[in-house]
Structures are given as structure tokens and as C-alpha cells.
Amino acid sequence: PPPPPPPPPPPPFFFFTPNTESPILSGLVGSEMCIRDRNMKKVSLDTWIQLIGMLGVLGGLVFVGLEMQQAHRIALASQQTARAELFLDQVNSMTEAGVSFQDALMMSNGSQPIDSEYEAALDNAAHATWWIYENDFIQYQLGLMDESVWQAKLNAMAFSYNVCINREVYDFRKGMLDPELIDLIEQFPDECADQ
């Protein structure tokens, strides 16, 4: 008998024809798929491990950011407490000397004539005030003071700068203050220039 005719050529887009597939070839294909699946699972597991690691790092950064924000709030509260204590000490020292803080304020802004027993208290208060303003300015530059508090401080500085009876203290302290603070202060309208 003549030999059987050769099988027909495979279609152009297939690697094998279904009717000529042998059990060995199908076993190879199965094992190749198994190896490929195992490698895909390994890559997938590595990807998951990396993703979990990145999420851990991201969570850590969020936690650190929240801690820094909390520390900033605590620093602001401490600064405000220190300022309040300073002013209370100033008021208490005047109380011990038998001097009214309200009267001193009224005398410093010209609403009331200056009493001779208040002169020293007014000078000391003016010196303390410029130290406080310099401290406030530095804290603002360092980001330790809220914008709204800084605006209130600027208003107080403008008021203090224009308390003409205390201008002598400012002029004396001017050489000891931060030059940037001096530039800022001297931009305020000068109500004492004509006096």
C-alpha cells in the first residue's frame, strides 16, 4: 500500500491543528502553562508585597504629618501661654507698686496726664513691649504664629510706635532690634513726627 498522504499544512494563525495534536504536545503545553501561571503568581505576589510596603510608608508619613501638626499646635499654645504670663507679671508688678495698669495705659496714649509716680512704670512697660514685639516677629518668621495673631500684633505695634511719650524708648532700643523689624515698624504712619 502506498504511504498515507502527509497531513495538511496548519492554518497560518495556529501553531498546531487540533486533529494532529499528540498527547506529548498537549502535556508540554499544559506544563508550560503551569510554569507560566506559577511565574505570574510569583510576580503578582511580589507586586502585592511592594504595594503593601508602599502603603505602610504612606501611612507612616501621614502619621508623622499629623504628629507634626499636633506639635505645632502645642508650640502655639505654649507661646500664647508664655505671652499671657508675661503680661500678667507686668500687671502684677504694677499692682505691687500701687500703680493702676489701666491708668498707665490711659497716660501712655495721652488720654490722661502723666503722673510722676507712673513715669518709671511707663518706661519699663515700653521696654518690655519692644522685647515682646521682637520675640513675636521672630516667632512669626519661624512660622510659630498664626496669621490672625500676627495681624493683631501688627496693630499693637503700630499703636505702640505712635505712643509719642514712649518714642524715646523706641529710639533707644532701635539699635538693639532686628533690622527687618525696624523696617516693618517704620512703615507705619508716624503720628509723632510733628511733635
Salt bridges, closest charged atoms under 4 A:
ASP136 OD1 - ARG83 NE 2.78
ASP136 OD2 - LYS153 NZ 3.18
GLU186 OE2 - LYS174 NZ 2.84
ASP190 OD1 - ARG167 NH2 2.94
